[in-house]
Amino acid sequence: MRILIVEDDRALASGLKRSLISLGYSVDHEFDAAEAAAHVTRETYSLVILDLGLPNGSGYDVLRAIRRSGLHTPVMILTVSPC
């Protein structure tokens, strides 16, 4: 299973990536919305783990790019809400 993590917090992304790799998943990581939107439409993923607050756009922009391209890849939104 190949997973794309779209997260701008490098420490969070790194920990999540290490955990998933240790479970046997193949994991790629993008830091910003523009790069992620381009990357996800060029590659095939079983799952996208998506943050909503990103540089160069938002997670919603990435999700729209995925759906506009006709992909039905499952997307898990993982974001932090200010308290």
Secondary structure, 3 states (H helix, E strand, C coil): CEEEEECCCHHHHHHHHHHHHHCCCEEEEECCHHHHHHHHHHCCCCEEEECCEECCEEHHHHHHHHHHCCCCCCEEECCCCCC
